[in-house]
Amino acid sequence: MVYWALGTGLQLLLLLLVLGGSELQVKAKGSLILRSFDEMVLECAELMSIVHSKLARIRSGVMLPDEDTKCLIRCVGISGRFWNDHTGLHKELLARYFVTDPADAYNVNRTETCLQELPDLELNPEKCCGLAFESFLCYYYNYGNLRQDSVFVPLDHLQLQHVTSRCMDVHQITTEQLISLSEEAMDANDKVHCLVRCIGLQTGVYSDREGVSIDRLYAHI
C-alpha cells in the first residue's frame, strides 16, 4: 500500500479540520490558489475603489502612509493570508512574497528589529490598517524584493472545512466515524487514506506525481 506516502502531516490537517467544525456549511470552492502580490493589489484596489493615480503609485513601489494605502495593504494581507486583525502578522506567509538576496546576511535581523519596534496588536479596527501597513513595510524595506511571480495562497479555515466536508461526502465518511478512530485504526482504514488524499489534492498540498509539499502543508497548519 502506498497511501501513507501522503504523510502524517496530512492526517494532522484532517483532524484539525474535523475537530474544528466540519459541520459548517460554506460555499467556498476548495482548490489550489496561486496569486501574485500585484494581482491582489489590483483586486483590493477595485474592492476599495482606489483612484487610478494612487493605484499606479502603489504599483510602482511608492508606499505613502495615507489611509487608502494602509487599508489596501491590509486588504492584500487578508487575501494573501499574511495578516489577520485578531492574530496580527503571519511572518512566514508574508516572507513568501519576497525574494531575498543571498549576499545579504542581515535581512532577517533587520526585519525582526523593525517588527519589534511596532506597537502591540490591539483589537481596534481603526488601528489595524496602520499596523498591517507598518508590518508590511518592515519586510518591504528590509527583507528582500517583492516577487513578480505567483505564490501559493493557503485556503482560509472555512474553505478548508468545505473541502473536508466535500471529501467526506465523496468517500462516505462521517465526523463521528473519524472521531471514533484511534491513530492505529486510521492508519489501517482505506477510506481514511482516500479521504486524506482527497483533501491533499483539493488543497494543493499533495499530488500523485510529486507527493506531499511540506512547504504548502505547513502553510495551512
Disulfide bonds with the S-S distance in Angstrom:
Cys44-Cys75 2.11
Cys71-Cys129 2.16
Cys114-Cys138 2.05
Cys167-Cys198 2.03
